[in-house]
């Protein structure tokens, strides 16, 4: 029986969240490398919870089309959704139900030991409780930890031989993990990556985006892709839009509430050159990025700027479109590489405006894209990231590559 390289998230899929995009792309990359990779997630069953769901809950299969398109999943990845009765997530007054009948407990105490242990070679997850459950069930584990948390890691888990490696995306987070008890030799820093499909030129689809978005305009097109949070620099970019009426600023990302908020804000301030598309399927995002004259990576200063390894930064590079980026600590290592066309300090709309204007002048749009950034970014593919992670795994516990 084939044992799987199991990726787990305690969430339902699909959802437009960066952490879930990261999990899916890691699993997809492992499958592309030839491992029997299974992306496992929760499926809330509000109605029709059958006996077979309890008897055989872990059933790896090819993902449905909507999930594949949502995350740009390629052909080899399998998925397994674990059914969770809807009543387990209900609240009673102001209190959640007991931990003994929570979804996490069902996964860790029933699904994993009874149905998944014998079929799992190694687990890879951002869920600390699942890491602990895996190790207690004799399964080696890879842990992803991307944010600062004020908690001590359990010594019996992090020092266990089955605990293989903890992966983070920024040096400050690595340092805080070590301060909280993670053995230094078990922590590696690796940037996030990009999906290989973003390198594929999509000239016709990119032109279709330009015709659709610029239908009544003749201005330049600047695109921002990512979450619509103030700390991401969205408000700063809107301030810039006020002063550059001949540039159409397009924002791809955010939920409906965020989109509505910023649409109302722009209407109130009479900003008519900002367009909000909401979440764009990854299947369509690559061509949108290629359609732009420039891609903008604004970000505010503050705590979040110390640990982010933004997914969009690598997608931007893969598109071959000129980039204007804010100088935040995790990105400074890329400044000397010359793959970002313009830089500016965070929190300064005036500097961002000047950088955008300068890049429009120095980097005209190329249908074929700028080859330097496309060549440089290939080292940051999700596949290369998985290879580096598995370099830290004991040979006897590495997943086998399928023939």
C-alpha positions as CSV (number, residue, x, y, z in Angstrom):
1,X,0.0,0.0,0.0
2,X,1.3,3.4,-1.0
3,X,1.9,5.7,2.0
4,X,1.1,9.4,1.4
5,X,2.9,12.7,1.8
6,X,0.0,14.2,3.7
7,X,-0.7,18.0,3.8
8,X,-3.4,19.0,6.4
9,X,-5.3,22.2,7.1
10,X,-8.1,22.5,9.6
11,X,-10.2,24.6,7.2
12,X,-12.8,24.0,4.6
13,X,-11.7,24.6,1.0
14,X,-11.8,26.6,-1.2
15,X,-11.4,29.9,0.5
16,X,-9.6,33.1,-0.7
17,X,-6.9,33.2,2.0
18,X,-3.2,33.5,1.6
19,X,-2.4,30.8,4.2
20,X,-4.6,28.3,2.3
21,X,-3.1,29.3,-1.0
22,X,0.2,28.5,0.5
23,X,-0.9,25.1,1.8
24,X,-2.5,24.1,-1.5
25,X,0.6,25.1,-3.5
26,X,2.9,23.1,-1.3
27,X,0.8,20.0,-1.7
28,X,0.5,20.6,-5.5
29,X,4.3,21.0,-5.8
30,X,5.0,17.8,-3.9
31,X,2.6,16.0,-6.3
32,X,4.4,17.5,-9.3
33,X,7.7,16.1,-7.9
34,X,6.2,12.6,-8.1
35,X,5.3,12.1,-4.5
36,X,1.9,10.6,-3.5
37,X,0.7,13.9,-2.2
38,X,-2.7,14.2,-0.6
39,X,-4.2,17.5,0.5
40,X,-6.5,16.9,3.5
41,X,-9.0,19.4,4.8
42,X,-12.3,19.5,6.6
43,X,-15.8,19.3,5.1
44,X,-18.6,20.5,7.3
45,X,-21.7,18.3,6.8
46,X,-24.8,20.2,7.8
47,X,-27.1,17.6,6.3
48,X,-26.8,14.0,5.2
49,X,-24.0,12.8,7.4
50,X,-23.9,9.1,6.4
51,X,-22.6,6.0,8.1
52,X,-20.0,5.6,5.3
53,X,-18.5,9.0,6.2
54,X,-17.6,7.5,9.6
55,X,-16.6,4.1,8.4
56,X,-14.4,5.3,5.5
57,X,-13.8,9.1,5.9
58,X,-10.3,9.2,4.3
59,X,-10.8,8.7,0.5
60,X,-8.0,10.4,-1.5
61,X,-9.3,11.4,-5.0
62,X,-8.7,13.9,-7.7
63,X,-10.0,17.4,-6.8
64,X,-13.3,18.7,-8.2
65,X,-13.0,21.2,-11.0
66,X,-14.0,24.2,-8.9
67,X,-11.2,23.5,-6.4
68,X,-8.6,23.0,-9.1
69,X,-9.5,26.3,-10.8
70,X,-9.7,28.2,-7.6
71,X,-6.1,27.4,-6.7
72,X,-4.6,26.5,-10.1
73,X,-4.0,22.9,-9.0
74,X,-2.3,20.7,-11.6
75,X,-3.0,17.1,-12.6
76,X,-1.2,14.9,-10.0
77,X,-2.5,16.1,-6.6
78,X,-5.2,14.2,-4.8
79,X,-7.4,15.5,-2.1
80,X,-9.3,14.1,0.8
81,X,-12.0,16.1,2.7
82,X,-12.7,14.8,6.2
83,X,-16.5,15.1,7.0
84,X,-17.3,17.0,10.2
85,X,-20.9,17.1,11.5
86,X,-22.2,20.7,11.4
87,X,-23.4,20.7,15.0
88,X,-19.8,20.4,16.2
89,X,-19.1,24.0,15.2
90,X,-22.2,25.5,16.8
91,X,-21.9,27.7,19.9
92,X,-23.9,27.4,23.1
93,X,-24.4,30.8,24.5
94,X,-21.0,32.5,24.5
95,X,-19.1,29.2,24.8
96,X,-17.8,26.8,22.2
97,X,-18.6,23.2,22.8
98,X,-16.2,21.0,24.7
99,X,-12.8,20.3,23.2
100,X,-13.7,16.6,23.4
101,X,-16.2,16.9,20.6
102,X,-14.5,19.6,18.6
103,X,-13.4,19.1,14.9
104,X,-9.8,19.1,16.0
105,X,-10.4,16.3,18.5
106,X,-12.2,14.2,16.0
107,X,-9.4,14.5,13.5
108,X,-6.6,13.9,16.0
109,X,-8.3,11.2,18.1
110,X,-10.3,9.3,15.5
111,X,-9.6,10.1,11.9
112,X,-5.8,10.2,12.2
113,X,-5.1,7.1,14.4
114,X,-7.9,4.9,13.0
115,X,-8.1,5.8,9.3
116,X,-5.0,7.7,8.2
117,X,-2.0,6.5,10.3
118,X,-1.3,3.3,8.3
119,X,-1.5,5.2,5.0
120,X,0.6,8.2,5.9
121,X,4.4,8.4,5.5
122,X,4.8,12.0,6.7
123,X,2.6,15.0,7.5
124,X,3.2,18.6,6.5
125,X,1.0,21.2,8.2
126,X,0.6,24.6,9.8
127,X,-1.6,23.1,12.5
128,X,0.4,22.5,15.7
129,X,-2.2,20.2,17.2
130,X,-2.0,18.0,14.1
131,X,1.8,17.9,14.4
132,X,1.5,16.7,18.0
133,X,-1.1,14.1,17.0
134,X,1.0,12.8,14.2
135,X,4.1,12.3,16.4
136,X,2.1,10.6,19.2
137,X,0.9,8.2,16.5
138,X,4.3,7.5,15.2
139,X,4.2,9.6,12.1
140,X,7.1,12.0,11.2
141,X,6.1,15.6,10.9
142,X,7.0,18.9,9.1
143,X,5.7,22.0,10.7
144,X,5.1,25.4,9.0
145,X,5.0,28.4,11.3
146,X,4.8,31.9,9.6
147,X,3.8,34.3,12.3
148,X,4.9,35.5,15.7
149,X,3.2,33.7,18.6
150,X,3.8,34.1,22.3
151,X,3.7,30.4,23.2
152,X,6.2,27.8,24.3
153,X,6.6,24.8,22.2
154,X,6.3,21.5,24.0
155,X,9.7,20.1,24.7
156,X,8.6,16.5,24.3
157,X,7.3,17.3,20.8
158,X,10.1,19.5,19.3
159,X,12.8,17.2,20.7
160,X,11.1,14.0,19.5
161,X,13.0,12.2,16.7
162,X,9.9,12.2,14.6
163,X,9.7,16.0,14.6
164,X,11.7,16.6,11.5
165,X,11.8,20.3,10.7
166,X,10.0,23.6,11.4
167,X,9.8,25.9,8.4
168,X,9.3,29.7,8.5
169,X,9.5,32.5,6.0
170,X,11.3,35.2,7.9
171,X,14.3,35.5,10.2
172,X,12.5,37.4,13.0
173,X,9.9,34.6,13.2
174,X,12.7,32.0,13.3
175,X,14.3,33.9,16.2
176,X,11.1,34.1,18.1
177,X,10.5,30.3,17.6
178,X,13.9,29.6,19.0
179,X,13.2,31.9,22.0
180,X,10.1,29.9,22.6
181,X,11.8,26.5,22.7
182,X,12.3,25.3,19.2
183,X,15.7,23.7,18.7
184,X,17.7,26.0,16.4
185,X,18.9,23.1,14.3
186,X,15.3,22.1,13.5
187,X,14.3,25.6,12.1
188,X,14.8,26.6,8.5
189,X,13.8,29.8,6.8
190,X,12.5,29.5,3.3
191,X,10.6,32.1,1.3
192,X,7.2,31.2,-0.1
193,X,7.1,30.4,-3.8
194,X,5.1,30.7,-7.0
195,X,3.0,28.3,-9.1
196,X,4.9,27.3,-12.3
197,X,1.8,28.1,-14.4
198,X,2.5,31.8,-13.8
199,X,5.6,31.6,-16.0
200,X,3.5,30.5,-19.0
201,X,2.9,33.5,-21.4
202,X,-0.8,34.2,-21.9
203,X,-0.7,36.9,-24.5
204,X,-4.3,36.7,-25.7
205,X,-5.8,36.4,-22.2
206,X,-3.7,39.3,-21.0
207,X,-4.9,41.4,-24.0
208,X,-8.5,40.5,-23.2
209,X,-8.0,41.8,-19.6
210,X,-6.7,45.1,-21.0
211,X,-9.6,45.5,-23.4
212,X,-12.1,44.7,-20.6
213,X,-10.5,46.9,-17.9
214,X,-9.4,49.7,-20.1
215,X,-12.4,49.7,-22.3
216,X,-13.1,53.4,-21.9
217,X,-9.7,54.5,-20.9
218,X,-6.4,55.2,-22.6
219,X,-4.3,55.3,-19.4
220,X,-1.6,53.0,-18.1
221,X,-2.6,50.0,-16.0
222,X,-1.2,49.4,-12.5
223,X,-2.3,46.2,-10.8
224,X,-2.2,45.2,-7.1
225,X,-3.0,41.6,-6.2
226,X,-3.5,40.5,-2.6
227,X,-5.6,41.0,0.5
228,X,-7.3,44.3,1.0
229,X,-5.9,45.1,4.5
230,X,-4.7,48.6,5.4
231,X,-1.3,47.2,6.6
232,X,-0.8,45.8,3.1
233,X,-0.6,49.4,1.9
234,X,-4.0,49.5,0.1
235,X,-4.9,52.9,1.5
236,X,-1.5,54.3,0.6
237,X,-2.0,53.1,-3.0
238,X,-5.5,54.7,-3.1
239,X,-3.8,58.0,-2.0
240,X,-1.5,57.6,-4.9
241,X,-4.4,57.0,-7.3
242,X,-5.8,60.4,-6.4
243,X,-2.7,62.1,-7.8
244,X,-2.3,60.0,-10.9
245,X,-5.6,60.3,-12.8
246,X,-4.1,59.0,-16.1
247,X,-3.3,55.6,-14.4
248,X,-6.0,53.0,-13.8
249,X,-5.3,51.2,-10.5
250,X,-6.8,47.7,-10.4
251,X,-7.1,45.8,-7.1
252,X,-7.5,42.0,-7.3
253,X,-8.3,40.3,-4.0
254,X,-10.4,40.8,-0.9
255,X,-13.8,39.6,0.3
256,X,-17.0,41.3,-0.6
257,X,-17.1,43.4,2.6
258,X,-13.6,44.7,1.9
259,X,-14.3,45.4,-1.7
260,X,-17.5,47.3,-0.8
261,X,-15.6,49.3,1.8
262,X,-13.0,50.5,-0.6
263,X,-15.5,51.1,-3.4
264,X,-17.5,53.3,-1.1
265,X,-14.3,55.1,0.1
266,X,-13.3,55.9,-3.5
267,X,-16.8,57.1,-4.4
268,X,-16.7,59.4,-1.3
269,X,-13.3,60.8,-2.4
270,X,-14.3,61.0,-6.0
271,X,-11.6,58.6,-7.1
272,X,-12.7,57.2,-10.4
273,X,-9.5,55.5,-11.5
274,X,-9.5,52.7,-8.9
275,X,-11.2,49.4,-9.8
276,X,-11.8,46.5,-7.4
277,X,-12.2,43.0,-8.9
278,X,-12.6,41.0,-5.7
279,X,-11.0,37.6,-5.6
280,X,-9.6,36.5,-9.0
281,X,-9.2,32.7,-9.6
282,X,-5.6,31.7,-9.8
283,X,-6.4,30.3,-13.2
284,X,-7.1,33.9,-14.3
285,X,-4.6,35.7,-12.1
286,X,-1.5,35.0,-14.2
287,X,-2.9,36.6,-17.3
288,X,-4.1,39.6,-15.2
289,X,-0.6,40.2,-13.9
290,X,0.8,39.9,-17.5
291,X,-1.8,42.5,-18.7
292,X,-0.5,45.3,-16.5
293,X,2.0,48.0,-17.3
294,X,3.4,47.7,-13.8
295,X,2.6,45.6,-10.6
296,X,2.6,47.4,-7.3
297,X,3.7,45.9,-4.0
298,X,2.8,48.5,-1.3
299,X,3.2,47.7,2.4
300,X,3.1,49.7,5.5
301,X,5.7,49.6,8.3
302,X,5.0,47.8,11.5
303,X,5.1,44.3,13.0
304,X,3.6,42.7,9.9
305,X,6.3,44.1,7.7
306,X,8.9,42.1,9.7
307,X,7.7,38.6,8.9
308,X,5.8,38.6,5.6
309,X,6.9,36.6,2.6
310,X,4.2,37.8,0.3
311,X,3.0,35.2,-2.2
312,X,2.2,37.9,-4.7
313,X,5.8,39.1,-4.8
314,X,6.9,35.9,-6.4
315,X,3.9,35.7,-8.7
316,X,4.7,39.2,-9.8
317,X,8.3,38.2,-10.7
318,X,7.1,35.2,-12.6
319,X,4.7,37.3,-14.7
320,X,7.7,39.3,-16.1
321,X,5.9,42.6,-15.5
322,X,7.8,45.5,-14.0
323,X,7.4,45.8,-10.2
324,X,7.3,48.7,-7.8
325,X,7.9,47.5,-4.3
326,X,8.0,48.9,-0.8
327,X,11.3,48.5,1.1
328,X,10.3,46.1,3.9
329,X,12.9,43.9,5.7
330,X,12.0,40.5,4.3
331,X,12.4,41.8,0.7
332,X,15.6,43.7,1.1
333,X,17.7,40.7,0.0
334,X,16.1,41.1,-3.5
335,X,17.2,44.7,-3.9
336,X,20.7,43.9,-5.2
337,X,19.3,41.3,-7.7
338,X,17.8,44.1,-9.8
339,X,14.5,42.2,-10.5
340,X,12.4,45.0,-9.0
341,X,12.2,48.1,-11.2
342,X,11.4,50.6,-8.5
343,X,11.7,50.9,-4.7
344,X,10.3,53.3,-2.1
345,X,10.0,53.6,1.6
346,X,6.8,52.4,3.3
347,X,4.0,54.8,4.5
348,X,5.0,57.5,1.9
349,X,2.4,58.0,-0.9
350,X,4.6,60.6,-2.5
351,X,7.6,58.3,-2.8
352,X,5.4,55.5,-4.1
353,X,3.9,57.9,-6.7
354,X,7.4,58.9,-7.9
355,X,8.6,55.3,-8.1
356,X,5.5,54.4,-10.2
357,X,6.1,57.3,-12.6
358,X,9.8,56.5,-12.9
359,X,9.1,52.8,-13.8
360,X,6.5,53.8,-16.4
361,X,9.2,55.9,-18.0
362,X,12.1,53.3,-17.7
363,X,10.2,50.0,-18.2
364,X,7.7,50.1,-21.1
365,X,5.4,47.1,-21.2
366,X,6.7,44.0,-23.1
367,X,4.3,41.4,-24.4
368,X,7.0,38.7,-23.8
369,X,7.7,40.1,-20.3
370,X,11.1,41.0,-18.8
371,X,13.2,37.9,-18.9
372,X,15.5,38.8,-15.9
373,X,12.8,38.5,-13.3
374,X,11.3,35.4,-14.9
375,X,14.7,33.7,-14.9
376,X,15.5,34.8,-11.4
377,X,12.3,33.7,-9.8
378,X,12.6,30.1,-10.9
379,X,14.7,29.3,-7.9
380,X,11.6,30.1,-5.8
381,X,9.2,27.6,-7.3
382,X,7.1,25.7,-4.8
383,X,8.8,22.5,-6.1
384,X,12.2,23.8,-5.2
385,X,10.9,24.8,-1.8
386,X,9.6,21.2,-1.2
387,X,13.0,19.8,-2.2
388,X,14.8,22.1,0.3
389,X,12.4,21.1,3.1
390,X,12.8,17.4,2.4
391,X,16.6,17.9,2.6
392,X,16.0,18.3,6.4
393,X,14.0,15.1,6.7
394,X,15.7,11.8,7.7
395,X,16.1,9.6,4.7
396,X,14.3,6.7,6.3
397,X,11.2,8.9,6.7
398,X,11.1,10.7,3.4
399,X,8.1,9.9,1.1
400,X,8.8,7.7,-1.8
401,X,8.6,9.0,-5.4
402,X,6.0,7.1,-7.4
403,X,7.3,5.3,-10.5
